[in-house]
């Protein structure tokens, strides 16, 4: 019998975040959500944010080429409906334009015109940003950051997890050696609400730049799984993020590795938070992220197909 298995083509991060102006417009861009950048059947939240970063950069480079503001300084993104695989259109509305910082609103729509994602982005230029500075204590001292060679080993992704979330295969994750799962920090068993990991692209031709920080700040498993090391709850619940914010402090400048400290403060009544701190090799703060997410019972149709999208809008 002939082998009918089809190997799906994988997409680089650069291609996944490529946007093209919609003909006849100056504020609309189109992109394609690829299958391997999805969590379940829909676009990964971090990929969606990176796609928005790419769109806003393209908008400013087209409209203000002589005074570029290429970098997202702060972003607030609301996931209204899961964005589907395939073609999407992103519309940029300029709210303010100033010398140092400008503000835009971005709406991502599916082919039917339904708004899936809405974001507000403050745009600036990290390379020319200037102003008063005051030294504050580091979020972690160099001694507290685990050494990749001495203290860490690779987190092995389970086949089930890869099937449910293809996007999780895009990054290599290093965890502390004493950790049975990636849910471990310098606090040991007393700190299951905290994860500490090093991340880099599996594709060594890809480096960690400003646009990639959307994916980096969402490169984490749901906090409730910290307390479920067998991950049995993956077949019982969905963990959609309702909204997410990212502030970028520093250009990672095509770094190979970045360090993440991921903290959950509360899991209560089906809602939980996640704070993300991103550091570079020197321990400098690169970005801050914050998620508001829910833990909801997974619904299935009679055909036993997961209906994450249908339930998401009813939460």
C-alpha positions in Angstrom: 0.0 0.0 0.0 1.3 3.4 -0.9 2.3 5.7 1.9 -0.3 8.5 1.9 1.3 10.5 4.7 1.9 14.1 3.7 4.8 16.1 5.2 3.5 19.6 5.9 5.9 22.4 5.0 7.2 24.3 8.0 7.6 28.0 8.0 10.4 30.2 9.3 9.6 33.0 11.8 10.6 35.5 9.2 8.1 34.1 6.7 5.4 33.7 9.4 5.6 37.4 10.3 5.9 38.7 6.7 3.2 41.2 5.8 2.2 42.7 2.5 0.3 46.0 1.9 -3.2 45.5 0.6 -3.4 47.1 -2.8 -5.1 50.5 -2.9 -4.7 51.1 0.9 -2.1 52.7 3.1 -3.3 51.3 6.4 -4.1 47.6 5.6 -1.7 44.7 5.4 -2.3 41.0 4.8 -0.5 38.0 6.2 -0.9 34.2 6.3 -1.3 32.3 9.6 0.6 29.0 9.0 -0.3 25.7 10.6 3.0 25.3 12.4 2.6 28.6 14.2 -0.7 27.6 15.8 -1.8 26.4 19.2 -4.5 23.9 18.4 -6.3 25.1 15.3 -5.7 28.8 15.7 -2.9 31.3 15.7 -0.5 31.2 18.6 -1.0 34.4 20.7 2.7 35.3 20.7 2.9 34.8 17.0 -0.1 37.1 16.6 1.7 39.8 18.7 4.9 39.4 16.6 2.8 39.7 13.5 1.3 42.9 14.9 4.8 44.2 15.6 5.8 43.5 12.0 2.7 45.2 10.7 3.2 48.4 12.8 6.8 48.6 11.7 5.8 48.3 8.1 3.2 51.0 8.5 5.6 53.5 10.1 8.4 52.8 7.5 5.9 53.5 4.7 4.3 56.6 6.2 7.3 58.2 8.0 10.5 56.9 6.2 12.6 59.9 7.2 11.7 59.7 10.9 11.5 56.0 11.6 9.9 54.6 14.7 10.4 50.9 14.0 10.1 49.5 17.5 7.1 48.5 19.7 7.8 50.1 23.1 4.6 48.9 24.7 1.7 46.8 23.5 -1.6 45.8 24.8 -3.4 43.0 22.9 -6.8 41.5 23.4 -7.7 38.2 21.9 -11.4 38.5 21.0 -11.7 35.5 18.8 -9.1 32.9 17.9 -7.5 33.9 14.7 -7.8 31.0 12.1 -5.2 29.5 9.9 -4.9 31.2 6.5 -5.2 34.7 5.2 -5.8 37.6 7.7 -5.9 41.3 7.2 -4.5 43.8 9.7 -5.7 47.4 9.8 -3.7 50.1 11.4 -5.3 53.3 12.8 -3.0 56.1 13.9 -4.1 57.6 17.2 -1.2 60.0 17.8 2.2 60.8 16.2 5.0 62.6 18.1 8.8 62.9 17.9 9.6 60.2 20.5 6.5 58.0 20.7 3.5 57.4 18.6 0.4 55.3 19.3 -1.6 53.2 16.9 -4.5 50.7 17.1 -4.4 47.5 15.1 -7.3 45.1 14.3 -6.7 41.7 12.9 -9.7 40.3 10.9 -10.4 36.9 9.4 -11.6 36.5 5.8 -15.2 37.0 6.9 -14.2 40.4 8.3 -14.6 39.3 12.0 -12.3 41.1 14.4 -10.2 38.4 16.0 -7.6 40.5 17.7 -7.3 44.2 18.8 -4.1 45.8 20.0 -2.8 49.2 21.0 0.9 49.8 20.3 3.2 52.6 21.4 5.9 52.8 18.8 9.3 54.4 19.1 13.0 53.9 18.3 15.1 51.9 20.7 18.3 52.9 19.0 17.8 56.7 19.5 15.8 56.6 22.8 17.3 59.0 25.2 16.5 60.6 28.6 17.2 60.5 32.3 18.2 57.1 33.8 18.4 56.0 37.4 20.1 52.7 38.4 17.9 50.2 40.2 18.7 46.8 41.6 18.7 44.0 38.9 15.7 41.7 38.8 18.1 38.8 39.2 21.8 38.8 40.0 24.1 37.0 37.7 24.7 34.4 40.4 20.9 33.6 40.4 20.7 33.0 36.7 21.4 29.3 35.9 24.4 28.6 33.8 23.2 26.8 30.6 26.1 24.3 30.6 26.4 23.6 34.3 22.9 24.0 35.6 20.5 23.2 32.7 19.4 20.5 30.3 17.0 20.4 27.5 13.2 20.1 28.1 11.9 17.3 26.0 8.5 18.0 24.4 5.9 15.3 24.6 4.3 14.0 21.4 0.9 15.0 22.7 2.0 18.5 23.4 3.5 18.9 20.0 0.3 17.6 18.4 -1.9 20.0 20.3 0.5 23.0 19.9 2.7 22.7 16.8 4.2 26.1 17.6 5.9 24.7 20.7 8.4 22.9 18.4 9.8 26.3 17.3 12.0 27.0 20.3 14.5 25.0 22.3 13.9 25.3 26.0 16.5 24.6 28.7 15.3 23.9 32.2 17.1 23.4 35.5 18.7 19.9 35.7 17.0 18.9 38.9 13.6 19.6 37.3 11.5 16.7 36.1 9.5 19.1 34.0 10.2 22.7 33.0 8.2 23.9 36.0 11.1 24.6 38.3 13.1 27.6 39.6 15.8 28.4 42.1 13.0 28.1 44.8 12.7 24.4 44.2 9.4 22.7 45.2 8.5 25.7 47.3 8.2 27.8 44.1 6.0 25.8 41.7 4.4 29.1 40.7 7.7 30.1 39.1 9.5 28.8 36.0 13.0 29.7 34.9 14.1 28.7 31.4 16.6 29.6 28.6 15.1 29.8 25.1 16.4 30.0 21.6 15.1 29.2 18.1 15.5 25.6 16.9 16.3 27.2 13.6 19.8 28.4 14.1 19.6 30.7 11.1 17.0 32.7 13.1 18.1 35.1 15.8 16.1 36.8 18.6 15.2 40.3 17.6 12.7 42.9 18.6 9.9 41.4 16.5 10.5 38.0 18.0 9.8 39.2 21.5 6.1 38.7 21.0 6.7 35.0 20.6 9.3 34.9 23.4 7.0 36.5 25.9 4.4 33.8 25.1 6.8 30.9 25.0 5.4 29.2 28.1 3.0 26.5 29.2 -0.1 27.4 31.2 0.6 28.0 34.8 -2.0 25.5 36.1 0.2 22.8 34.6 2.9 23.6 37.1 0.8 21.6 39.5 0.0 18.8 37.1 3.3 17.3 36.1 1.7 14.5 34.2 -0.1 17.1 32.1 -3.3 15.1 32.3 -5.3 18.4 32.3 -4.3 19.0 28.7 -7.1 16.6 27.7 -9.6 18.2 30.2 -9.1 22.0 29.9 -8.2 24.8 27.5 -6.1 27.7 28.7 -6.8 30.7 26.4 -5.2 34.0 27.1 -7.7 36.9 27.1 -5.2 39.7 27.0 -1.5 40.2 27.1 0.9 43.2 27.4 4.5 43.5 26.5 6.9 46.4 27.3 10.3 46.2 25.5 13.2 47.7 27.5 16.1 46.8 25.2 16.8 45.5 21.7 18.0 41.9 22.1 20.2 42.6 19.0 19.9 39.2 17.4 20.8 37.3 20.5 21.0 33.5 20.3 19.7 32.9 23.9 17.3 34.7 26.2 16.4 33.9 29.8 12.8 33.9 31.1 11.5 34.1 34.6 7.8 33.3 34.5 5.7 33.8 37.7 2.1 33.2 38.4 0.6 35.0 41.4 -2.9 33.6 41.6 -5.0 30.8 40.1 -8.5 31.4 41.3 -12.1 30.9 40.0 -10.8 29.7 36.6 -8.7 32.8 36.0 -4.9 33.2 36.4 -2.1 35.7 35.7 1.4 35.2 34.3 4.2 37.7 34.6 7.3 37.2 32.3 10.7 38.8 32.7 13.1 38.5 29.8 16.8 38.9 30.4 19.8 38.7 28.1 23.1 36.9 28.7 24.4 39.8 30.8 21.3 39.8 33.0 20.0 43.0 31.5 16.2 43.4 31.3 15.0 43.0 27.8 11.2 42.8 28.1 8.3 42.5 30.5 5.2 40.6 29.7 1.9 40.0 31.5 -0.9 37.6 30.6 -4.5 37.3 31.9 -5.8 33.8 31.1 -8.6 31.4 31.9 -8.8 27.7 32.6 -12.0 26.4 31.1 -13.4 22.9 30.6 -12.8 21.6 27.1 -15.9 21.0 25.0 -16.2 18.5 22.2 -18.6 17.9 19.4 -20.3 14.6 18.7 -17.4 13.8 16.4 -15.1 14.4 19.4 -13.5 17.4 17.8 -12.3 20.1 20.2 -14.3 23.3 19.8 -11.9 25.7 21.4 -12.9 28.6 19.2 -16.6 28.3 19.8 -16.2 28.2 23.6 -13.6 31.0 23.7 -16.1 33.7 22.7 -18.5 32.5 25.5 -16.0 32.8 28.4 
